[in-house]
């Protein structure tokens, strides 16, 4: 594999470069010539001129490209230029699938591209994805792709535009696409591709919640117009320069344990923010800002892994927000790659990255892709070893030069944000309320004159419980009325609801909790940042646990949280499904805890837990079976027989059946 990378201002410069490299470009030594064009000139005609010249000299070449907001040429970051990157494959092949897309049909397009990818019988090493995120919802596109290609290796970027967040384009040969996507499939018996990504952004504000959204548009946050986040924290004006001023300050979400960033590209007259990827109503986020120390640490690790992989060529897809944050110092990230292999790429409006079962639209990240043919060692390309002693030396960040916009510098925005965050720390320093939902239903505050909140009526208490049950997610007034006053005439119930919500809010304010009720477009939620809740803590522990591998200490912690049925004796019909779910989770946890105590020889503790389960669930086949096995294995056969006969009687009297075949088989030798 060979790599040629050109930086151009005009077509004559391209002609000179092609003439100089004619011997390689037209050699029979190479099976495939793959060309990428990245340009600040967001004009289809310019891309066609370049492609036409390339195809005249190399008729068999495969060409793709994208408009950009910064180009990477031999590891160096440039602006306002055109970069042509030519990869010469000795034995590998590429196939391009490109389609235009009507807005609203992105997921269908993803399915279609996925079907076409699956029709390729050769072993696929990786897939490059280029798209126009300013004109289509690329989140929907990748969802369609992911369903059909769960184990493929995806990478790429969204086409950008120097003129703020307007139209962008991609190209396949001589076809310009202003609304659509293309996939480049790389395949060949000797081709290996390693793709990696990193973020380096940190949360610097309090946690907030999206309270109203529609697709990629966020309308309200914590019940207020979304733009207020940037107005309040960063003092950014609502004008045509909004995108350029806001680009370095992202929304940070935790999705499935991974930090995901989203950048707003526009604000409308109503204060709604438009993004280039999926935003979900009810999600919580914090404002984030690039942390130089974290970026350096992540960059060094990825550089080291790439060096160990020893590629023939490197492609980079880096978010434009990184350029905005670091300005001229952004080359700290890119230049070291050139020391490993010829490096080219562009600054994007969103990055695409997927491995194994995850395919995501990212923001603010760097995606680095190494390609090689004829590997000379057995390096594991999925787990490249990183020797920090031999890693590339990365320049210091001490001279970090933040990109200057005429209205605001990144440094001034960050200072303003931190100051506001400090104010909120002071404002929100009052203790949280503790809500017990397991084994009862109480709300208490240690700093209040009366520790336990005494609700004015049972319906005020139930309304509070209903909103706690929904864990901060917005629910409509109609849902609340249907749950709490199902038999009432709607208008009358609506009046009672508003009175009830007023009493609930006032009681919470008495206990030092203001702005706790979120209201947005006829929907309501509690701000869960004001609460510690045993149910939520229990669920969080359950979700994190692989019950067969969790320590006894962690299992005990979760077990202690569960003090009884969800909402105790309140018997709320709307809570019955979760009550059953929680009981089943607690039963499974207890059985696992009893098993682990038995395995370490603490027979008494194991038996105590199993007898406790049986006391609460006298028909639990699992608990009786576990207890009988424990007793037999511990030599207490007579006790096991008594336990079995007791269970036999209970089953016969209560539901008229016999013990399970499995338990009968266990006891047969002893009866």
C-alpha positions, -999 to 999 in steps of 0.1 A, spaced: 0 0 0 12 35 -9 -2 69 0 -1 102 -19 -15 134 -3 -18 167 -21 -27 202 -9 -43 224 -36 -54 259 -43 -62 254 -80 -65 227 -106 -31 234 -121 -14 223 -89 -33 190 -91 -21 185 -126 15 190 -116 12 165 -87 -5 139 -109 23 143 -135 50 139 -109 34 107 -95 22 93 -128 45 62 -126 29 50 -93 -6 61 -101 -8 42 -134 13 12 -123 0 -23 -127 15 -30 -92 -17 -17 -76 -51 -34 -77 -71 -4 -65 -67 34 -65 -90 50 -39 -92 88 -37 -107 111 -11 -113 149 -16 -118 172 13 -124 209 6 -133 241 22 -149 251 -12 -185 240 -6 -194 240 -43 -203 209 -63 -187 223 -95 -153 225 -78 -155 189 -67 -165 178 -102 -135 197 -117 -111 178 -94 -128 145 -99 -128 149 -137 -91 156 -138 -84 126 -115 -105 103 -137 -88 115 -169 -54 105 -154 -66 74 -135 -98 61 -152 -102 32 -128 -100 53 -96 -127 52 -70 -134 88 -57 -154 100 -27 -152 134 -9 -168 158 15 -170 196 21 -151 204 53 -144 229 80 -107 222 81 -85 198 63 -57 175 74 -27 171 50 3 150 60 -7 154 97 -9 192 95 -42 211 100 -50 236 73 -79 258 65 -94 271 33 -77 246 11 -85 214 -8 -68 181 1 -66 151 -23 -57 118 -5 -48 89 -28 -45 53 -14 -29 27 -36 -39 -8 -26 -18 -37 -37 -44 -64 -34 -75 -49 -17 -107 -35 -32 -132 -8 -24 -169 -5 -34 -189 26 -30 -227 27 -23 -241 62 -26 -277 74 -24 -296 106 -21 -321 108 7 -354 125 13 -358 139 48 -378 115 70 -365 84 51 -331 81 67 -337 49 85 -350 33 53 -318 44 36 -298 28 63 -316 -5 58 -310 -2 20 -273 5 24 -271 -24 49 -287 -48 25 -263 -38 -2 -233 -42 22 -245 -77 31 -246 -87 -5 -208 -85 -6 -195 -121 -1 -158 -111 6 -145 -105 41 -151 -69 49 -123 -51 68 -141 -18 74 -167 6 61 -163 44 57 -194 64 61 -198 100 47 -231 119 50 -247 154 50 -258 159 86 -271 194 79 -298 181 56 -306 146 70 -309 129 104 -278 108 104 -288 93 138 -317 76 120 -294 65 92 -269 47 115 -298 31 133 -309 15 101 -273 5 93 -266 -10 127 -296 -33 126 -281 -51 96 -244 -49 103 -239 -54 140 -203 -67 138 -188 -45 111 -162 -19 116 -176 16 108 -158 50 107 -162 83 90 -175 119 93 -203 143 85 -196 169 58 -193 205 71 -194 241 58 -172 270 67 -201 294 65 -216 284 99 -242 256 98 -256 258 63 -256 231 35 -228 207 30 -221 181 3 -204 147 -4 -193 133 -37 -190 99 -55 -169 101 -87 -187 129 -106 -220 128 -86 -225 156 -61 -249 148 -32 -263 176 -10 -287 154 8 -277 118 14 -250 94 23 -224 70 10 -206 40 23 -171 28 12 -166 -9 17 -130 -20 21 -123 -57 15 -94 -80 7 -77 -110 22 -47 -91 34 -63 -58 44 -65 -49 81 -82 -18 95 -80 -5 131 -103 23 141 -102 41 175 -119 72 190 -116 94 220 -133 125 234 -115 144 262 -145 166 272 -155 171 308 -188 181 324 -186 216 341 -222 225 349 -249 210 370 -271 182 355 -301 194 335 -329 176 317 -344 179 282 -381 185 289 -393 189 253 -377 178 221 -387 169 185 -362 148 165 -329 168 165 -346 199 180 -345 206 217 -373 231 227 -371 233 265 -346 223 292 -359 220 328 -391 236 316 -375 267 301 -365 276 266 -334 256 256 -313 287 245 -313 300 281 -286 274 289 -262 292 266 -274 326 276 -272 320 313 -239 301 315 -220 315 285 -235 349 278 -238 339 241 -261 361 221 -289 347 199 -276 357 165 -261 343 133 -228 337 150 -245 314 176 -230 282 161 -195 296 160 -197 308 196 -213 277 210 -193 250 191 -168 245 219 -194 240 246 -213 207 242 -241 188 258 -226 157 276 -247 126 280 -240 93 296 -255 66 273 -249 30 283 -218 39 303 -202 59 274 -199 97 274 -216 111 243 -214 147 232 -238 168 212 -232 203 196 -260 227 188 -258 242 153 -286 268 154 -311 286 176 -345 298 164 -366 328 175 -384 306 202 -351 296 218 -351 260 204 -317 245 197 -311 224 166 -285 196 167 -271 172 140 -278 140 159 -304 124 181 -317 141 213 -342 124 235 -368 140 257 -362 131 294 -324 127 290 -301 144 315 -269 162 305 -243 187 316 -225 213 297 -191 202 287 -158 217 277 -126 202 263 -101 195 290 -65 198 276 -50 174 301 -76 147 293 -72 153 256 -35 149 259 -38 117 279 -63 101 255 -43 113 224 -11 98 237 -27 64 243 -43 63 208 -11 74 192 8 46 210 -18 20 200 -17 32 164 21 31 163 20 -5 176 -5 -14 148 21 -1 123 -3 10 95 6 19 59 -19 49 59 -40 68 85 -73 86 80 -85 111 106 -120 124 112 -120 151 139 -149 173 151 -147 210 142 -153 218 179 -118 205 187 -103 230 162 -124 257 178 -112 247 213 -75 243 205 -70 266 175 -34 263 162 -25 239 190 -49 213 174 -19 199 156 -7 185 189 -33 157 181 -27 153 144 10 157 136 22 126 157 1 104 134 22 115 104 53 102 122 36 67 120 22 68 85 10 93 58 -20 110 74 -50 127 59 -85 136 68 -109 165 76 -128 184 104 -163 172 106 -199 180 116 -202 148 135 -182 115 135 -193 80 128 -178 52 148 -189 16 154 -173 -17 165 -189 -49 175 -226 -41 183 -224 -4 186 -227 22 158 -229 58 169 -231 93 157 -205 112 178 -197 149 183 -165 165 196 -144 133 191 -114 123 172 -117 91 151 -84 77 139 -83 48 114 -52 28 104 -50 7 73 -24 -19 64 -17 -47 39 8 -75 42 12 -72 80 46 -86 90 37 -95 126 9 -111 146 -1 -79 164 -37 -82 177 -53 -54 158 -82 -53 183 -60 -50 213 -28 -33 202 -3 -32 231 8 3 242 43 7 255 44 41 272 82 40 274 84 40 236 54 63 229 55 94 207 64 125 226 35 150 223 41 187 224 31 206 256 -3 223 258 12 252 278 10 275 247 -26 265 240 -41 291 216 -79 291 218 -95 301 185 -106 338 187 -141 347 175 -149 384 172 -176 384 199 -162 359 225 -131 339 232 -133 304 245 -115 314 277 -140 342 286 -169 318 280 -153 292 302 -147 317 330 -183 329 329 -195 293 330 -174 284 360 -186 315 379 -222 305 373 -215 269 383 -200 282 416 -232 302 422 -253 271 417 -232 251 441 -240 277 468 -277 279 458 -281 241 457 -262 234 490 -293 226 509 -296 189 519 -316 166 496 -348 149 507 -347 112 513 -376 92 498 -383 57 510 -404 36 486 -394 1 496 -413 -13 526 -432 19 530 -435 54 516 -420 84 534 -402 116 526 -379 131 551 -355 160 555 -329 161 583 -327 199 582 -364 205 585 -381 213 618 -404 183 612 -382 155 598 -409 137 580 -431 155 555 -468 153 565 -488 157 533 -520 177 535 -541 148 519 -536 112 508 -539 124 472 -511 149 476 -490 120 489 -501 98 460 -493 125 434 -458 129 449 -454 91 447 -466 90 411 -440 116 401 -413 98 420 -424 66 403 -417 82 369 -381 91 381 -380 126 367 -395 118 333 -422 141 321 -458 128 323 -489 145 309 -517 159 330 -540 134 313 -518 105 324 -518 118 360 -555 122 361 -562 88 346 -540 72 373 -552 91 404 -588 101 395 -599 75 369 -636 77 377 -639 115 379 -653 137 352 -622 152 335 -628 190 341 -635 184 378 -605 161 381 -583 187 364 -592 213 390 -585 189 418 -552 180 402 -540 216 401 -550 221 437 -532 189 447 -501 199 428 -501 233 445 -502 217 480 -475 193 471 -452 221 458 -458 243 488 -451 215 513 -418 208 495 -409 245 496 -414 245 534 -387 219 535 -363 240 516 -369 226 481 -378 253 455 -382 249 417 -386 212 423 -417 207 401 -409 209 364 -437 219 341 -435 219 303 -462 219 276 -488 203 299 -464 177 312 -450 174 348 -420 159 365 -400 162 397 -364 174 395 -347 143 409 -315 162 418 -334 172 450 -339 136 461 -321 105 473 -344 75 467 -339 40 480 -357 25 449 -334 43 425 -303 33 444 -316 -3 445 -323 -3 407 -289 12 400 -271 -15 419 -292 -42 402 -284 -29 368 -247 -28 375 -245 -63 389 -238 -96 372 -254 -114 401 -232 -145 398 -200 -125 400 -208 -98 424 -192 -97 459 -212 -106 490 -207 -71 503 -223 -55 472 -252 -80 473 -257 -73 510 -258 -36 503 -286 -41 477 -304 -65 499 -305 -40 528 -321 -14 506 -351 -36 499 -371 -34 531 -404 -46 516 -429 -42 488 -428 -10 466 -448 17 484 -454 -6 513 -492 -10 521 -503 19 498 -514 -5 471 -513 20 442 -526 2 411 -503 22 388 -473 9 407 -482 -28 406 -461 -38 376 -430 -23 390 -438 -37 424 -437 -72 409 -406 -65 390 -388 -53 421 -399 -83 441 -386 -106 414 -352 -88 413 -350 -90 451 -358 -127 450 -331 -134 425 -306 -113 445 -314 -131 477 -311 -165 461 -277 -155 447 -266 -142 481 -277 -174 499 -257 -194 473 -226 -174 478 -228 -178 516 -232 -215 511 -201 -217 489 -179 -201 515 -193 -225 542 -216 -202 561 -244 -226 562 -264 -208 589 -264 -175 571 -274 -192 538 -302 -211 555 -314 -179 573 -317 -160 539 -336 -189 523 -360 -193 552 -366 -155 551 -375 -159 514 -398 -188 522 -415 -168 549 -423 -140 524 -430 -163 495 -442 -197 509 -448 -211 474 -413 -203 461 -401 -234 443 -367 -218 438 -362 -211 475 -373 -245 487 -351 -262 461 -321 -241 472 -327 -249 509 -331 -286 503 -299 -287 482 -280 -267 509 -292 -291 537 -284 -323 517 -249 -310 507 -243 -300 544 -252 -335 557 -286 -324 572 -306 -350 554 -333 -353 581 -338 -315 580 -340 -317 542 -368 -343 544 -388 -322 569 -384 -292 547 -396 -312 517 -427 -326 535 -436 -291 548 -435 -278 512 -455 -308 500 -483 -300 525 -483 -263 517 -486 -269 479 -514 -294 484 -534 -272 508 -529 -239 490 -531 -248 453 -536 -286 451 -504 -296 433 -473 -316 441 -437 -303 443 -419 -300 410 -403 -330 392 -369 -315 399 -374 -314 437 -389 -348 437 -359 -362 419 -336 -346 446 -355 -362 474 -362 -396 459 -330 -413 474 -340 -401 509 -377 -409 511 
